[in-house]
Amino acid sequence: MKTILIIPYRDRQSHLDFFLKHSWSKLKEKNKDMEIIIVEQQKGKKFNRGATINIGYLYYNNIDNYYITQDVDTNPKKNETFDMYNYKPDDNNFLSIYSAPCGLGGIIKFKGSTFKKVNGFPNDFWGWGSEDKALHNRATFLGCTVKRLINCNEERANIRRGLPSYLNILKHAGPPMNHRTFNYAFNIWNNLPEPKKKKIIKNNGLSTLKYEILKDELLMENVRKIIVKI
């Protein structure tokens, strides 16, 4: 049984370098069974964070593994934060190490069987916005529980004020919000009938994702990078 840390990635080389140098060097000391896969989306389309994470999961496709999603600009800071990566969520549970209060983004951990149950992220959330809420919608609809560790709002406030914090979050000017996906995840989903929700989950996710691996390389021991076409 392994722990696979998935980094969805594009055009953030300085952040990736920082994470591998500072965060990974300590994470691998505390997590002997951990491997990293960096999933870089080919240029030409808007970034699809959810689909790249799905691809990282499918690269191993093992329901017994633990998986962690890791935003490349978010780095564990305290020893206590590093220890959180070792926690083992139960079946049907998503462990939110750090994510928005109503979402499952940032840093989350789950068993492969749990991610397969919800059919992963939807594949059609292009651009920045709300794929984390869409995953939370799926999880709660299918009876999965969510355990939250770092309070996102408190953490952001502490970082702004220069107070002690669990994380080192690197600055990045992200793209504008995709209002279509935001409206779907936060408003439309709630009003869909149950059979429609089941059909959407079944037909949009891990089981229906079409992609191509263009390059596969080992950057260093236990750190792999793939470039994918979606």
N, C-alpha and C positions, 0 to 999 in steps of 0.2 A: 504494500500500500504506500503510495507516494502522496506528497502534497505538491500540486502544480500551481505556480503563481503565474497568472495570465496578465500581460501588459498590452492593452490595445494601444496602437502607436501610429503616429505619422507626424513628421516635421517637428520633432521636439528633441533634437539630438543632445543639446546641453542638459536637458532634464534627465534624459536617459543616462547620460554619462555620470551625472550626479548620483542618481539612484544606484547604479551598479557599483560605483566607487564607495559611497558612504553607507547606503542602506543594505545593499546585498552583502557586503563584506561582513556585517554583523548578523544579518538574518541567517546566513548559512552556518554560522557558528551555533546558533540556537535551534536550527531546524535541519538536522542532518539528512532528512529524507526529502528536502525541498528541491524542486527544479523550477526554472523560469522559462517561459516561452513568450517571446515578444512577437506580436502579430502586427506586422506593418501592412497597411492597406495601400495598394498601388494608387498612384495619383490619377486624376481624371474624373472622379466623382466626389461628392461630398463625403466626409468621413462618416462611417457607420460603426459606432462603438459597439453596439450590441452584437452585430454580425461578426465583428473581429473577435469578440470574446467567445461567441459560439464556435468559431473556427479553432480557437485555442483549446476549447474543451474537446472538440471532435478529433483533434490531432492525437489525443491519447484515448479518448472514448472509453473510459473505464469507470463504471459506476461505483467502484470501491475506493477510488482515489478521493482525496480532498482537493478542492480547487479554491483559489483565492483570486478575485479580480483586483487589480492594482492600477490606479491611475498614476501615470508616470511622474506627475508633478507633486505627488503626495508621499512624504517620507516619514517613517516612524522616528521618533525623537527620544522619548524616555525608554528606559529599560522595560517599564511596564507595558509600553506600546509594543515593543518587540515581542514580549511574552504573549501578547494577544494573538499573534500569528500561529501560536502553538495550540490554542484552544481547539477542541474538536466538537463541532456541532453535531447534534443528533440527526437521525433521519427526519426528513420533512421539516428541517429547521434551517433558516438562513441566519448566519451570524454577521451582523453589521458591525464591523470594527469601526468604520467611519463612513457615514453616508447621510444624505438629507433625511429629515425626520419621516417623510412620507415616501421615501424611495429606497432602492437597493443599488447604489452606485458607489463610487469611491473605492473603498476597501471592504469587501465582503467575503465570507468563507462559507462553503457548503460542501456536502457530499455529492459525488457524481450522480448518485441515484436520485437525489432531490432535484438537481438541475435537469435531469432527463425527465422527471415527472412533470415539470412545468414547461417542458419543450424549449428551455433556454429563453433567450431574448427574442422578441420579434425581429425579423430581418429587414423591415421596411422603415426604420427610423433613421433617415439620412439627415446629416447636419447635427448641430448641437441641440439636444433637448429631449428629456423625458423618457428615454429608454429605461432609465432606472425606475421611474414610476410605473412603467409598463410591466417590468419584471415583478415589482411589488404587487401590482394588480393580479398578476397570474398566481403568485405565491399565496396570497390571501384567499383568492377565489377557490384554489384547490386545497385549502386547509393546511397550508404550511405556516409555521410560526416564525416570528422574527425576534431575535434577541439583539438589543443594541448596547454597545459598550461606550463609545465616545459620543458625548452629546454634541452634535454638529453645530448648533447655534452657539453654545457656550464656547466651543473651541474656536470658531471664527471670531467671536468677540475678543477672546483672549489674545489671539494672534494680532488683531488690529491694535489692541492696546499695549502690546509688548509684554503681556503677562505670561507666566509659565504655561506651556501648552504640550500636548501629547505629540504633535506633528510639526514638521517643517514643510510648509506648502509653498512651492516656488511660484512666482508670479508669471502669469501668462494672459495675454489679451485674447480671449476666446472669440469665436464667431458669434453672430447674433442668434438669439433663440429661434428655433424652428416653431412657429406658432401653430402650425398644423398638427404636429405631433404632440405639442403641449396640450392643445385643446382635446385631442383624442384621448390621451392618457388620463387627464384630470377631469374631463367632463363627459365626453361621449361614452367611454367605457362603462361608467356607472349606470347609464340608462339602457344598456343593452340587455336583452333577455338572456337568461342562463344558457339555453341551447346555442345561441349565437356566440357567447363567450367561449363555450367548449369547442365550437367549430373553429374559431379564430386561433385558439391555442394549438389545436391539433394541426392546423394547416399553415402555420407561420412560426417557424422556429428551427430548432436543431434538425428535425426530421425532413425539412423541405429546403434547407439552405444549399444553394449552388455556388461553388467557388472553385478556384484553381490556385494551387501553390506554385508560384513562379520561381521561388528561390528558398532554399533550406540550408542554413549554415549554423555551425556551433561556434558561438562567439568566445566562449570560455567554458570551463568545466561546469556542467549543469545549467548553462545559459544558452538557449537556442533562439534563433531569430528566423522567422519565415516572412516572406513577402507574398501577399495574396491578392488575387483579382476577384472581386465580388460582382 
